[in-house]
Amino acid sequence: MQYVVTEMGPGMGWTPDNLAASLRSPLAAIGVEVVRETGMIEGGLRGSMPTPEAYKAKFDEVGRVVRRVIKAGPPGGYKFP
């Protein structure tokens, strides 16, 4: 399974490159590869699982990891204007 990071990042100081780099290790721990793609395609989780329930469980687990990483902030921090 892959998590795709595109140009449509979360903002708040995150670039697509630093988001992808920050997600690689925590998502690898749950068996998900981070792929950085250029362009404005839709990002997110792609891949197949044996059942819809297994896909949803993995999707939810990935969502928790992504939210935790984004909440922690980008490398170097973010300064609100």
ZIRA-V985078 format. One record per pair of residues at least 4 apart in sequence whose ideal C-beta (glycine too) atoms are under 6 Angstrom apart, sorted by sequence separation. I is the first residue (numbers start at 1). J is the second residue. D is the distance in whole Angstrom. If there is no record, write none. Layout:
I & J & D
I & J & D
This chain:
10 & 14 & 5
23 & 27 & 5
24 & 28 & 6
50 & 54 & 5
73 & 77 & 6
74 & 78 & 6
9 & 14 & 5
14 & 19 & 5
27 & 32 & 4
49 & 54 & 4
73 & 78 & 5
49 & 55 & 4
9 & 16 & 5
27 & 34 & 6
7 & 16 & 6
49 & 58 & 6
9 & 19 & 5
24 & 34 & 5
5 & 16 & 5
23 & 34 & 5
5 & 19 & 5
20 & 34 & 5
45 & 59 & 6
5 & 20 & 4
20 & 36 & 4
45 & 62 & 6
3 & 27 & 6
3 & 32 & 5
32 & 62 & 6
1 & 32 & 5
2 & 33 & 5
3 & 34 & 5
4 & 35 & 5
5 & 36 & 5
6 & 37 & 5
30 & 61 & 6
2 & 35 & 5
4 & 37 & 6
7 & 40 & 5
6 & 41 & 5
8 & 43 & 6
6 & 43 & 4
5 & 43 & 6
27 & 65 & 6
4 & 43 & 5
26 & 65 & 5
3 & 45 & 6
2 & 46 & 5
2 & 47 & 6
1 & 47 & 4
23 & 69 & 6
22 & 69 & 5
18 & 74 & 5
18 & 75 & 5
3 & 62 & 6
10 & 70 & 5
14 & 74 & 5
13 & 74 & 4
13 & 78 & 3
12 & 78 & 5
